[in-house]
Amino acid sequence: MAQNTSRLYIDGKWVDSESEVVLDVLNPATEEVIGRVPQATVGEVTRAIDAARRAFDEGPWPTMSPRERAQVLLRMADAMDKRRAELVELNIAESGSTRMLAEYLQVGIPLQHFRDMADRILPTYQFERGVLPTVGDGIGQGIVVREPAGVAVLISAYNFPLFLNVMKLAPALAAGCTVVLKPAPTTPLEAFVLGEIADEAGLPAGVLNIVTGDTDAGRELTTNPKVDLVSFTGSDTVGRLVYEQAAPSLKKVVLELGGKSANIICEDADLAAVVPSVIGNMITHAGQGCALFTRTLVHRSRYDELVAAVTAGLAHVKVGDPAEPDTVMGPLISEAQRSKVESLIATGIEQGAKVAFGGGRPALDKGFFVEPTLFVDVDNSMDIAQKEFFGPVGVIIPFDDDDHAVRLANDSDFGLGGSVFAADPVRALGIAKRIRTGMVSINGGGGGVTPHVPFGGYKQSGLGREWGEAGLEEYLQTKAITWSAARG
């Protein structure tokens, strides 16, 4: 388990919190307390911001060369790799992730991204480029410089704690920003491990600060004038609040919010590939993923066949203790989240949809579990087709032709991801281009989570992009420097 969880990480030191409020961190599968962290006061959050401001204005980090920063980040990557097994176990206990998901997506992929940022992107990124001479009354030249944005506040969600923390931290540090990281109150332990790793790697004091906090502490992070940028991952409701709070000081804001992504299944699609996709997008991390394809749109001629196949497949999904290697789906993060999911399931039934599978709780003594639940006879205007469940619930809706499928897919306030399955890849590409989302996969996608594909969405799914070069650029400002080379 993480060390120093009774303390906050501010200005390169582990400091005892002044707060009298202590947050219990629960294992969502067992409901046992696995750790405790202090709920930082507003004053402690302010001190963390001040430390980051000093480190940016007076410290060496922003003025280091990209290769110098890369060397420190590589040491951090090495330290993360040494603690990979510990991080996997902590993730399983803290977030309720299954072992396979923890090893691959929760821990393995973010460590790959972090190393890629340090080893490949940062040393080769063009932070300065020359401007071609212009001729008028004289000759003008110049350079365009990409500089660190300043003090960056990183606020992450509970569902993929290490993943989200690292995906924000890697580009922020690579850009030369200094950081205040605030993890979700239900999954803070993995964030504090990053403080230990920063110590081991020799990250200068104040470059990374880690705090917890309540609503008032969060407001301090988003409104403090010493903060230049806020990157937030969470619900669209809270995202709008973050945007509003940052507006008076005109901070740059990066928002990675919700999704209700559509998985379009054409009449000639290979159902042997489709069915695992539909089921996987329902049950991966108990449906607690913003980019999961939770609306399945299938050609009417294949509707009954797909419903029968998905229903049969769901019967073989083992729900239970995520620490067991054969568990396929674990719990939701909390009782509050389970209640939210169950309420939306009840709404779906009230609005006339039919539960084809699940709908209740599995026969388990403890843990915040919900059965995988499949709805049919769904109209796209229903709440279960429009609102984000963040739970293991999917809907299947028929369509008549490609135009109808695109209309249904785009009939959503969200625009994060999407998928198309079709025998003809040219047809699939044409459909993908018409979907108003930030990401679309064709026939299963590229086979992995690559560091160089931008992650983000349209509409109420957020602003800006994360991952790779696109993620790095969110933490940079652009400066033009020009001079006269000759006068006419």
ABEGO torsion letter per residue (X at the ends): XBBGAABBBBGGBBBBBABABBBBBBBAAAGBBABBBBBBBAAAAAAAAAAAAAAAAABAAAABBAAAAAAAAAAAAAAAAAAAAAAAAAAAAAAGBBAAAAAAAAAAAAAAAAAAAAAAAAAABBABBBBBBBBBABBBBEBBBBBBAEBBBBBBBAABAAAAAAAAAAAAAAAGBBBBBBBBAABAAAAAAAAAAAAAAGBBBGABBBBBEBAAAAAAAAABAABABBBBBEBAAAAAAAAAAAAAAGBBBBBBBBBBBBBBBBAABBAAAAAAAAAAAAABGGGBBAABBABBBBBAAAAAAAAAAAAAAAAABBBEBAABAABABBBBABAAAAAAAAAAAAAAAAAGBBBABEGBBBBBABEBBBBBBBBBGBBAABAAAABBAGBBBBBBBBBABAAAAAAAAABBABBABEBBBBABAAAAAAAAAABBBABBBBGGEAGEBBAABBBEBBEAAEBEBBEEAAAAAAABBBBBBBBBABBX
